[in-house]
Amino acid sequence: AVDPTSALEEPLVVRPTSETIIYGMLAKWIQSYRDLPVLLNQWCNIVRWEMRTRLFLRTTEFLWQEGHTAHATSEDAEAEARLILGIYRRFQEEWLALPVLTGLKTDSERFAGAVRTYALEGLMQDNKAMQAGTSHYLGQNFAKAFGVQFQTAAGGLDHVWSTSWGVSTRLIGGLIMTHSDDNGLIAPPKVAPVQVAIVPIWKTDEERSQVSGVGSQVKADLEKAGLRVELDLRDTMKPGAKYFEWEGRGVPVRLEIGPRDLASGQAVLARRTGGKAPVSLQGITTSVTKALDEIQASLFAAALERREKNSIRGATKAQFLEFIKGTGGFAYGGFCGSPSCEAEIKDQTNATIRVLPDPEFRSKEAPKTCMWCGAPSIAEAVWAQAY
């Protein structure tokens, strides 16, 4: 019975984890190898018991995208897990301009029930890491727990091999913390809800008619090119206040059009990342598109440079302690594989192994000994304090 003092005005039902729902159905849907693979993708709300919430990063309820797949072979499932990891990385780097490391989680950090957990890790401006997504190779663990079997091509009976993976609205937090400044949000152009804000400037009604007419035409031309544009004709705010508002909202490009600009056949293009310059009204679509592409590329380049500047490699224990207790960032070093060693580092520094990095991120020379205890190293690891 519900404690009367704790009863809610509106009943709240918290569903179990997705696997318990989906695998119950997979057991009914899958009979033969001809039914495989099964590839499921969904968006849903998740409830987590967070003691201390943090906007976007750790909230009691959040929206996420998750996938669940079932395959006839281990190789197919492993390939799927890696494929999705690559898709997540491409989206985060090419759209969010968020450079990430990819690699394996350690046994203590992997998803419960997974054989292997692959993760993406970004470094925020405060030099804390943020897990930006995970992709799990589950082997046959969940299939055996829920009895998901199929008849093989050879006529035998086997359990399916499966994966699961997901990203969430935490990526919005990662975007904000990677790019924004004290003036507000800086949105990468590819995902900015508004890519261009046009702000006409006038003093008289006649000037308003002229600049708003040109502004409307520029808006139409830019929208024909597929851009997301707002024309700000509010007469209750001065231009400076409008600039401040659009900057705070992270709009990548602002176009200022005043009477003198019209007389010169130009507009002033201001970038959210800094700098402004006149551009001709003739061919303005090309100028704006070029500026958006340059802003997208520069945001990624700046974030990547900042990550590398705040990373150390081949760290000794003394260097690691000084680094983590100082500026922080990504610390690369040898790892012996011992859970107790990993736990001791976390206990003393609040730093965890973010990933055992994929080959492209590893140091040129593999570490020979564990950064912490000096035992032989089984892998290079990346440590950081994290959200």
VEXDREN-2710 file (C-alpha; in Angstrom, 1 decimal):
% VEXDREN-2710
k/r/px/py/pz
1/ALA/0.0/0.0/0.0
2/VAL/1.1/3.6/-0.7
3/ASP/2.2/5.6/2.3
4/PRO/-0.6/8.2/2.7
5/THR/2.0/10.9/3.4
6/SER/3.8/10.1/0.2
7/ALA/0.9/9.7/-2.1
8/LEU/1.1/11.7/-5.4
9/GLU/-1.8/13.8/-6.7
10/GLU/-1.2/12.1/-10.0
11/PRO/0.0/8.4/-10.2
12/LEU/3.5/8.0/-11.6
13/VAL/4.5/4.8/-13.2
14/VAL/8.2/4.2/-13.7
15/ARG/8.9/1.6/-16.4
16/PRO/11.6/-1.0/-16.1
17/THR/14.8/-0.8/-18.2
18/SER/14.2/-1.2/-21.9
19/GLU/15.8/-4.6/-22.2
20/THR/13.2/-6.2/-20.0
21/ILE/10.5/-5.0/-22.3
22/ILE/12.2/-5.5/-25.7
23/TYR/13.7/-8.9/-25.1
24/GLY/10.4/-10.2/-24.0
25/MET/9.1/-9.3/-27.4
26/LEU/12.1/-10.5/-29.3
27/ALA/11.5/-13.9/-27.9
28/LYS/8.1/-13.9/-29.6
29/TRP/9.2/-12.2/-32.9
30/ILE/12.3/-14.3/-33.6
31/GLN/11.9/-17.9/-34.7
32/SER/14.4/-18.4/-37.6
33/TYR/17.7/-17.0/-38.9
34/ARG/15.5/-15.5/-41.7
35/ASP/14.0/-13.2/-39.0
36/LEU/17.5/-11.7/-38.4
37/PRO/18.8/-9.1/-38.0
38/VAL/16.2/-7.2/-36.0
39/LEU/17.1/-3.5/-35.8
40/LEU/15.1/-1.4/-33.3
41/ASN/15.4/2.3/-32.7
42/GLN/13.3/4.4/-30.4
43/TRP/13.1/7.8/-28.6
44/CYS/11.7/7.7/-25.1
45/ASN/11.8/9.3/-21.7
46/ILE/14.0/7.8/-18.9
47/VAL/13.7/8.3/-15.2
48/ARG/16.8/8.1/-13.0
49/TRP/17.1/8.6/-9.3
50/GLU/19.7/11.4/-9.2
51/MET/20.6/12.7/-5.8
52/ARG/22.0/15.9/-7.3
53/THR/20.6/17.0/-10.6
54/ARG/22.5/19.1/-13.1
55/LEU/20.8/20.7/-16.0
56/PHE/21.0/18.6/-19.2
57/LEU/23.8/16.4/-17.7
58/ARG/22.0/14.6/-14.8
59/THR/18.3/15.1/-14.5
60/THR/15.6/13.0/-12.9
61/GLU/13.9/12.6/-16.3
62/PHE/15.4/13.0/-19.7
63/LEU/14.8/12.2/-23.4
64/TRP/17.1/9.8/-25.1
65/GLN/17.5/7.8/-28.3
66/GLU/18.3/4.1/-27.9
67/GLY/18.7/1.1/-30.2
68/HIS/18.5/-2.6/-29.7
69/THR/19.6/-5.2/-32.3
70/ALA/19.6/-8.9/-32.6
71/HIS/21.9/-10.9/-34.9
72/ALA/22.7/-14.4/-36.0
73/THR/26.4/-14.2/-35.3
74/SER/28.8/-12.6/-32.9
75/GLU/30.7/-10.9/-35.7
76/ASP/27.5/-9.2/-37.0
77/ALA/26.7/-7.9/-33.5
78/GLU/30.2/-6.6/-32.9
79/ALA/30.2/-4.9/-36.3
80/GLU/26.8/-3.2/-35.4
81/ALA/28.1/-1.9/-32.1
82/ARG/31.1/-0.4/-33.8
83/LEU/29.0/1.0/-36.6
84/ILE/26.8/2.9/-34.3
85/LEU/29.8/4.2/-32.3
86/GLY/31.0/5.6/-35.6
87/ILE/27.7/7.2/-36.5
88/TYR/27.5/8.8/-33.0
89/ARG/31.1/10.1/-33.5
90/ARG/30.3/11.5/-36.9
91/PHE/27.2/13.4/-35.6
92/GLN/29.0/14.8/-32.6
93/GLU/32.1/15.9/-34.6
94/GLU/30.5/17.0/-37.9
95/TRP/27.2/18.5/-36.5
96/LEU/27.9/19.4/-32.9
97/ALA/31.6/20.4/-33.6
98/LEU/32.4/18.3/-30.4
99/PRO/35.7/16.3/-30.8
100/VAL/35.5/13.0/-29.0
101/LEU/37.7/10.1/-28.0
102/THR/36.4/6.6/-28.7
103/GLY/37.4/3.4/-27.0
104/LEU/36.5/0.6/-24.5
105/LYS/35.2/1.1/-21.0
106/THR/36.9/-0.9/-18.3
107/ASP/35.1/-3.8/-16.6
108/SER/34.1/-1.6/-13.7
109/GLU/32.7/1.1/-16.0
110/ARG/31.0/-1.1/-18.6
111/PHE/27.2/-1.5/-18.9
112/ALA/25.9/-4.3/-16.6
113/GLY/25.3/-7.3/-18.8
114/ALA/27.5/-6.2/-21.6
115/VAL/30.5/-8.1/-22.9
116/ARG/32.1/-4.8/-24.1
117/THR/31.0/-1.2/-23.8
118/TYR/32.3/1.3/-26.3
119/ALA/32.1/5.0/-25.4
120/LEU/32.6/8.5/-26.7
121/GLU/34.2/11.1/-24.4
122/GLY/34.4/14.8/-24.9
123/LEU/36.4/17.4/-22.9
124/MET/34.5/20.4/-21.7
125/GLN/36.0/23.9/-21.3
126/ASP/36.5/23.4/-17.6
127/ASN/38.6/20.3/-18.4
128/LYS/36.1/17.8/-17.1
129/ALA/35.2/14.9/-19.3
130/MET/31.6/14.2/-20.5
131/GLN/30.4/10.8/-21.7
132/ALA/28.7/11.6/-24.9
133/GLY/27.2/8.2/-25.7
134/THR/27.7/4.4/-25.4
135/SER/27.4/1.4/-27.6
136/HIS/27.3/-2.1/-26.1
137/TYR/28.2/-5.5/-27.5
138/LEU/26.0/-7.7/-25.3
139/GLY/27.0/-11.1/-26.6
140/GLN/24.3/-13.7/-25.8
141/ASN/23.8/-12.5/-22.2
142/PHE/20.4/-10.9/-22.5
143/ALA/19.2/-13.5/-25.1
144/LYS/19.9/-16.3/-22.6
145/ALA/18.3/-14.5/-19.8
146/PHE/15.1/-14.0/-21.8
147/GLY/15.2/-17.1/-24.0
148/VAL/15.6/-15.4/-27.3
149/GLN/16.5/-18.3/-29.6
150/PHE/16.4/-19.0/-33.4
151/GLN/16.7/-21.9/-35.7
152/THR/20.1/-21.6/-37.6
153/ALA/20.6/-22.1/-41.3
154/ALA/22.1/-25.5/-40.4
155/GLY/18.9/-26.5/-38.5
156/GLY/20.3/-26.1/-35.0
157/LEU/19.1/-23.9/-32.2
158/ASP/21.1/-20.9/-31.0
159/HIS/20.6/-17.7/-28.9
160/VAL/20.8/-14.4/-30.8
161/TRP/23.8/-12.1/-30.4
162/SER/22.7/-8.5/-29.5
163/THR/23.7/-4.9/-29.0
164/SER/22.2/-1.8/-27.4
165/TRP/23.3/1.8/-27.7
166/GLY/22.1/5.3/-26.8
167/VAL/22.6/9.1/-26.6
168/SER/20.5/11.6/-24.7
169/THR/19.8/15.3/-24.2
170/ARG/23.1/15.3/-22.3
171/LEU/24.5/16.2/-25.7
172/ILE/22.9/19.6/-25.4
173/GLY/24.8/20.1/-22.2
174/GLY/28.0/19.0/-24.0
175/LEU/27.4/21.5/-26.8
176/ILE/26.8/24.3/-24.4
177/MET/29.9/23.6/-22.3
178/THR/32.1/23.0/-25.3
179/HIS/31.4/26.2/-27.3
180/SER/29.6/28.9/-25.2
181/ASP/31.0/31.9/-23.5
182/ASP/30.0/34.5/-20.9
183/ASN/27.7/36.2/-23.4
184/GLY/25.6/33.1/-23.8
185/LEU/25.1/30.2/-26.1
186/ILE/27.3/29.6/-29.2
187/ALA/25.4/27.2/-31.5
188/PRO/27.2/25.3/-34.3
189/PRO/25.5/26.4/-37.5
190/LYS/24.5/22.9/-38.5
191/VAL/22.2/22.5/-35.5
192/ALA/21.4/26.2/-34.7
193/PRO/17.6/26.6/-34.7
194/VAL/18.2/30.0/-36.2
195/GLN/21.3/30.3/-38.4
196/VAL/20.9/33.9/-39.4
197/ALA/19.2/36.9/-37.7
198/ILE/18.6/39.9/-39.9
199/VAL/18.4/43.2/-37.9
200/PRO/17.2/46.2/-39.9
201/ILE/18.1/49.6/-38.5
202/TRP/16.0/52.7/-38.9
203/LYS/15.0/56.0/-37.4
204/THR/12.1/57.1/-39.6
205/ASP/9.1/55.3/-41.0
206/GLU/10.5/55.8/-44.5
207/GLU/13.8/54.2/-43.5
208/ARG/11.9/51.3/-41.8
209/SER/10.0/50.7/-45.0
210/GLN/13.2/50.6/-47.1
211/VAL/15.4/48.4/-44.8
212/SER/12.6/46.0/-43.9
213/GLY/11.8/45.5/-47.6
214/VAL/15.4/44.7/-48.4
215/GLY/15.6/42.5/-45.2
216/SER/12.6/40.6/-46.3
217/GLN/14.1/39.9/-49.7
218/VAL/17.4/38.8/-48.1
219/LYS/15.5/36.5/-45.8
220/ALA/13.6/35.0/-48.8
221/ASP/16.9/34.5/-50.7
222/LEU/18.6/32.8/-47.7
223/GLU/15.6/30.5/-47.1
224/LYS/15.7/29.4/-50.7
225/ALA/19.2/28.2/-50.0
226/GLY/17.9/26.1/-47.1
227/LEU/19.0/28.4/-44.3
228/ARG/17.0/29.0/-41.1
229/VAL/16.4/32.8/-40.9
230/GLU/14.7/35.3/-38.6
231/LEU/13.9/38.9/-39.6
232/ASP/13.7/41.1/-36.5
233/LEU/11.3/43.9/-37.1
234/ARG/10.4/44.5/-33.5
235/ASP/9.9/48.3/-32.8
236/THR/10.0/48.0/-29.1
237/MET/13.8/47.3/-28.9
238/LYS/16.8/49.2/-30.0
239/PRO/19.3/47.5/-32.3
240/GLY/21.9/47.0/-29.6
241/ALA/19.3/45.2/-27.4
242/LYS/18.5/42.9/-30.4
243/TYR/22.1/42.2/-31.0
244/PHE/22.5/41.2/-27.3
245/GLU/19.5/38.9/-27.5
246/TRP/20.5/37.1/-30.7
247/GLU/24.0/36.7/-29.3
248/GLY/22.7/35.2/-26.1
249/ARG/20.7/32.7/-28.1
250/GLY/23.8/31.6/-30.0
251/VAL/22.7/32.6/-33.5
252/PRO/25.9/32.1/-35.7
253/VAL/25.4/35.0/-38.1
254/ARG/23.7/38.4/-37.7
255/LEU/23.1/40.7/-40.6
256/GLU/22.7/44.4/-39.9
257/ILE/21.0/46.5/-42.6
258/GLY/20.7/50.2/-42.2
259/PRO/20.1/53.2/-44.5
260/ARG/23.8/53.8/-45.1
261/ASP/24.3/50.1/-45.8
262/LEU/21.6/50.3/-48.5
263/ALA/23.2/53.3/-50.1
264/SER/26.4/51.3/-50.3
265/GLY/24.6/48.1/-51.6
266/GLN/25.8/46.1/-48.6
267/ALA/25.0/44.7/-45.2
268/VAL/27.2/44.1/-42.1
269/LEU/27.8/40.4/-41.3
270/ALA/28.6/39.8/-37.6
271/ARG/29.8/36.4/-36.5
272/ARG/28.8/35.0/-33.1
273/THR/32.4/33.8/-32.7
274/GLY/33.7/37.3/-33.1
275/GLY/34.3/39.8/-35.9
276/LYS/32.1/41.7/-38.4
277/ALA/32.6/42.9/-41.9
278/PRO/30.6/44.5/-44.8
279/VAL/29.3/42.1/-47.5
280/SER/27.6/43.0/-50.8
281/LEU/23.9/42.5/-51.1
282/GLN/24.6/41.0/-54.5
283/GLY/25.7/37.4/-53.7
284/ILE/24.9/37.7/-50.0
285/THR/23.7/34.1/-49.9
286/THR/27.2/32.9/-50.9
287/SER/28.8/35.2/-48.3
288/VAL/26.5/34.0/-45.5
289/THR/26.9/30.3/-46.5
290/LYS/30.6/30.6/-46.5
291/ALA/30.6/32.3/-43.1
292/LEU/28.5/29.5/-41.6
293/ASP/30.8/26.8/-43.0
294/GLU/33.8/28.7/-41.6
295/ILE/32.2/29.1/-38.2
296/GLN/31.3/25.3/-38.1
297/ALA/34.9/24.4/-38.9
298/SER/36.4/26.9/-36.5
299/LEU/34.3/25.7/-33.6
300/PHE/35.5/22.1/-34.1
301/ALA/39.1/23.2/-34.6
302/ALA/39.1/25.4/-31.5
303/ALA/37.6/22.6/-29.3
304/LEU/40.1/20.0/-30.7
305/GLU/43.0/22.4/-30.1
306/ARG/41.8/23.0/-26.5
307/ARG/41.4/19.3/-25.9
308/GLU/45.0/18.5/-27.1
309/LYS/46.4/21.5/-25.2
310/ASN/44.8/20.1/-22.0
311/SER/46.0/16.5/-22.4
312/ILE/49.2/14.9/-21.2
313/ARG/50.7/11.6/-22.4
314/GLY/53.0/9.1/-20.7
315/ALA/52.1/10.5/-17.3
316/THR/54.0/9.3/-14.2
317/LYS/52.1/9.1/-10.9
318/ALA/53.6/12.4/-9.7
319/GLN/52.7/14.1/-13.0
320/PHE/49.2/12.7/-13.0
321/LEU/48.5/13.9/-9.4
322/GLU/49.8/17.4/-10.2
323/PHE/47.8/17.5/-13.4
324/ILE/44.5/16.2/-12.0
325/LYS/44.6/18.4/-8.9
326/GLY/45.6/21.4/-11.0
327/THR/44.1/22.3/-14.4
328/GLY/42.8/18.9/-15.2
329/GLY/42.1/17.4/-18.6
330/PHE/42.8/14.0/-20.3
331/ALA/45.8/12.1/-18.8
332/TYR/47.1/9.2/-20.8
333/GLY/49.1/6.5/-19.0
334/GLY/49.7/2.8/-18.6
335/PHE/47.1/0.7/-16.8
336/CYS/47.8/-2.6/-15.2
337/GLY/44.1/-3.8/-15.4
338/SER/43.6/-4.2/-11.7
339/PRO/40.2/-3.1/-10.4
340/SER/41.7/-2.3/-7.0
341/CYS/44.3/0.0/-8.7
342/GLU/41.5/1.7/-10.6
343/ALA/39.4/2.1/-7.5
344/GLU/42.3/3.6/-5.5
345/ILE/42.9/6.2/-8.2
346/LYS/39.3/7.2/-8.2
347/ASP/39.2/7.3/-4.4
348/GLN/42.3/9.6/-4.1
349/THR/41.7/11.9/-7.1
350/ASN/38.1/11.5/-8.2
351/ALA/39.4/10.7/-11.6
352/THR/38.1/7.7/-13.6
353/ILE/39.2/5.9/-16.7
354/ARG/37.1/7.4/-19.4
355/VAL/38.2/5.0/-22.1
356/LEU/40.9/2.5/-23.2
357/PRO/41.4/4.5/-26.4
358/ASP/41.0/3.2/-29.9
359/PRO/44.2/2.9/-32.0
360/GLU/44.0/6.4/-33.6
361/PHE/44.0/8.1/-30.2
362/ARG/46.8/6.1/-28.6
363/SER/50.2/7.4/-27.9
364/LYS/53.0/6.7/-30.4
365/GLU/54.8/4.6/-27.8
366/ALA/52.7/2.2/-25.8
367/PRO/53.3/2.5/-22.0
368/LYS/55.2/-0.4/-20.4
369/THR/54.2/0.1/-16.8
370/CYS/51.1/1.1/-14.9
371/MET/51.1/4.8/-14.2
372/TRP/49.9/4.3/-10.6
373/CYS/51.4/1.0/-9.3
374/GLY/54.3/0.4/-11.6
375/ALA/53.1/-3.2/-12.6
376/PRO/53.3/-4.2/-16.3
377/SER/50.8/-2.3/-18.3
378/ILE/48.1/-4.2/-20.3
379/ALA/46.7/-1.1/-22.0
380/GLU/46.9/2.7/-22.3
381/ALA/44.1/4.4/-20.4
382/VAL/42.7/8.0/-20.5
383/TRP/41.9/9.4/-17.0
384/ALA/39.9/12.5/-16.2
385/GLN/37.5/13.9/-13.7
386/ALA/34.0/13.8/-15.2
387/TYR/30.4/14.9/-15.1
END
